């Protein structure tokens, strides 16, 4: 695979890369509409493939928060065209890596020595490369290790990347007024946390200790003395990425075992720890030969404050969803409804969110849920399509919901998709046995 010797880090360079990508996409549309004149039955499939290819190529050279956006979008399987999902999914663990000289330079800067001076062995070529960092194999004292190295300049470019994206996002989601800044600030803060490997080390150790009693769940050991703010060293864990396991597995019992562990892991975090691994994509999980789930990345941890947690999960109760007074009360608590809303806005958003939450909270309505159900995910996709075509929605102020929705909804949407990929059936209350009573 081609390696990268330099990553654009300043705002002008990165904006220039995005402009080049935009020109390519514009050319794709011109070619498509020109061909459409000759062939009216032409579908958008080829256009989507070309656009996905060009957008991804542009983002993978930028890396960092720009590529992280592609990774997040790849989880949105019910709304995005398949060509984008397929291409953007590569950002989870397969992008062009840094060159060996740049890797050595990073080690010298952050650990004071070159990798060959620290480890007994070290693979100069990356084994996996993703949005914020890449992984190398190493060994020391008879232990096989995985060493994650952060791309240079990632943290410094986050603010400028978001500044470039902000005008487009504001128009796309119809955000109005200064209140919209809370959403951008939330994203920026979480992305900055993900670039702090010292924080990730602490979060990883705490999560592994807190969840140690959940069966069929494994974590690597982490090594403080071999880590820094831009380098993170842990045990090498053998296994398939979750997406690879899901694609090849034909044993429903094994799928249910992995799915149950994944569900219990997330419910324990949410309901006991009140913080959650908020980056549930396949590249962050391995499945070993005994179908144990291995969690390997804790850079993105979202804390869930009580004033959000309580009304959020109360809305998973059909008795509250179907009680107009209680339902309205929770919508105000979660900032979905606002005090300055007009009667028209109150009626409109109450109706939309009643329909949305009645569907999205279905897994919490019974003691058992089958995530292999195409009907459930088909209904989600259909609702997403309806909302994108809703002309009335585009006229409304899009500043809806607490800032905490961004990462909590992302977490559940990602979790649902992973369980659907596995075709898993889960016992929804099973996690309660791991939470001490009282």
Long-range contacts (C-beta under 8 A, 24 or more apart in sequence): 1-96, 1-97, 2-96, 3-96, 3-97, 3-98, 3-99, 3-100, 3-125, 4-61, 4-96, 4-97, 4-98, 4-99, 4-102, 5-98, 5-99, 5-101, 5-102, 6-102, 7-61, 7-62, 7-63, 7-64, 7-98, 7-151, 7-152, 7-153, 7-154, 8-61, 8-62, 8-157, 9-152, 9-153, 9-156, 9-157, 10-157, 10-160, 11-157, 11-160, 11-163, 11-164, 14-62, 14-66, 14-157, 14-160, 14-161, 14-164, 15-160, 15-164, 17-58, 17-61, 17-62, 18-58, 18-62, 18-66, 18-164, 20-58, 21-54, 21-55, 21-57, 21-58, 21-59, 24-54, 24-58, 25-51, 25-54, 25-55, 28-54, 44-81, 45-83, 48-81, 48-82, 48-83, 48-84, 49-83, 49-87, 51-83, 51-84, 52-81, 52-83, 52-84, 52-86, 52-87, 52-88, 53-87, 55-84, 55-87, 56-87, 56-88, 56-90, 56-91, 59-91, 60-90, 60-91, 60-95, 60-96, 61-96, 62-157, 62-161, 63-95, 63-131, 63-132, 63-151, 63-154, 64-131, 64-132, 64-151, 64-153, 64-154, 64-157, 64-158, 64-161, 65-131, 65-154, 65-157, 65-158, 65-161, 65-162, 65-191, 66-161, 67-91, 67-95, 67-130, 67-131, 67-132, 68-131, 68-132, 68-191, 68-194, 69-165, 70-131, 71-130, 71-131, 71-281, 72-410, 74-281, 75-280, 75-281, 75-410, 75-413, 75-414, 75-417, 76-413, 77-417, 78-377, 78-380, 78-381, 78-384, 79-381, 79-384, 79-385, 79-388, 89-243, 89-282, 91-130, 91-131, 92-130, 92-241, 92-243, 92-281, 92-282, 92-283, 93-128, 93-129, 93-130, 93-241, 93-282, 93-283, 94-128, 94-129, 94-130, 95-129, 95-130, 95-131, 96-129, 97-125, 97-126, 97-129, 97-134, 98-126, 98-129, 98-134, 98-149, 98-151, 98-152, 100-124, 100-125, 102-152, 103-136, 103-149, 106-149, 106-150, 106-152, 106-230, 106-231, 107-149, 107-231, 109-230, 110-228, 110-229, 110-230, 110-231, 111-226, 111-228, 111-231, 115-147, 118-226, 119-145, 119-147, 122-147, 128-283, 130-283, 132-194, 132-195, 132-299, 133-232, 137-236, 138-233, 140-226, 143-235, 144-235, 144-236, 145-223, 145-226, 145-233, 145-234, 145-235, 145-236, 146-220, 146-233, 146-234, 146-235, 146-236, 146-237, 146-296, 147-226, 147-231, 147-232, 147-233, 148-197, 148-231, 148-232, 148-233, 148-234, 149-230, 149-231, 150-195, 150-197, 150-230, 150-231, 154-195, 155-192, 155-195, 155-196, 158-188, 158-191, 158-192, 158-195, 159-188, 162-187, 162-188, 162-191, 173-398, 174-393, 174-394, 174-395, 174-396, 174-397, 174-398, 175-397, 175-398, 175-399, 176-397, 176-398, 176-399, 177-397, 177-399, 179-399, 180-398, 180-399, 182-403, 183-403, 183-406, 185-403, 186-403, 186-404, 186-406, 186-407, 187-406, 190-278, 190-300, 190-302, 190-407, 193-299, 193-300, 193-301, 194-279, 194-299, 194-300, 196-229, 197-227, 197-228, 197-229, 197-230, 197-231, 197-232, 197-299, 198-227, 198-228, 198-229, 199-299, 200-232, 200-297, 200-298, 200-299, 201-227, 201-232, 203-298, 203-299, 203-301, 204-234, 204-298, 207-269, 207-273, 207-277, 207-295, 207-298, 207-301, 210-272, 210-273, 211-265, 211-268, 211-269, 213-434, 214-261, 214-264, 214-265, 214-268, 214-434, 215-261, 216-257, 216-258, 216-260, 216-261, 216-291, 216-292, 216-293, 217-261, 217-264, 217-265, 217-292, 217-293, 217-294, 217-295, 218-288, 218-292, 218-293, 218-294, 218-295, 219-294, 219-295, 219-296, 220-294, 220-296, 234-296, 237-286, 237-288, 237-294, 237-296, 238-286, 238-288, 238-289, 239-286, 239-287, 239-288, 239-289, 239-294, 240-286, 240-287, 241-282, 241-283, 241-285, 241-286, 241-287, 242-282, 242-285, 242-286, 242-287, 242-418, 242-421, 242-422, 243-282, 243-283, 243-421, 244-282, 245-287, 245-422, 246-282, 246-418, 246-421, 246-422, 246-423, 247-421, 249-422, 252-423, 252-425, 254-291, 255-422, 255-423, 255-424, 256-424, 256-425, 256-426, 257-291, 258-287, 258-291, 258-293, 258-422, 258-424, 259-371, 259-419, 259-422, 259-424, 259-425, 259-426, 260-424, 260-426, 260-427, 260-430, 261-292, 261-293, 262-293, 262-415, 262-418, 262-419, 262-422, 262-424, 263-415, 263-419, 263-424, 263-426, 263-428, 263-430, 263-431, 264-430, 264-431, 264-434, 265-293, 265-295, 266-411, 266-415, 267-428, 267-431, 268-431, 268-434, 268-435, 270-304, 270-309, 271-431, 271-435, 272-434, 272-435, 274-303, 274-304, 274-305, 274-306, 274-309, 275-301, 275-302, 275-303, 275-304, 276-301, 276-302, 276-304, 276-408, 276-411, 277-301, 277-411, 278-302, 278-407, 278-408, 278-410, 278-411, 279-414, 280-411, 280-414, 280-415, 280-418, 281-414, 281-418, 282-418, 282-421, 285-418, 300-407, 302-404, 302-407, 302-408, 302-411, 304-404, 304-408, 305-404, 307-333, 308-334, 308-402, 308-404, 308-408, 312-404, 312-408, 313-364, 315-357, 315-361, 316-357, 316-361, 316-364, 316-365, 317-364, 318-358, 318-365, 321-354, 321-357, 321-358, 321-361, 327-354, 334-401, 334-402, 334-405, 335-400, 335-401, 335-402, 336-400, 336-401, 338-399, 345-396, 345-397, 348-392, 348-396, 349-396, 349-400, 352-387, 352-393, 355-383, 356-383, 359-383, 360-412, 363-416, 363-426, 363-428, 364-428, 366-428, 367-427, 367-428, 367-429, 368-425, 368-426, 368-427, 368-428, 369-425, 369-426, 369-428, 370-425, 371-416, 371-419, 371-420, 371-422, 371-423, 371-424, 371-425, 371-426, 372-420, 372-423, 372-424, 372-425, 377-416, 377-420
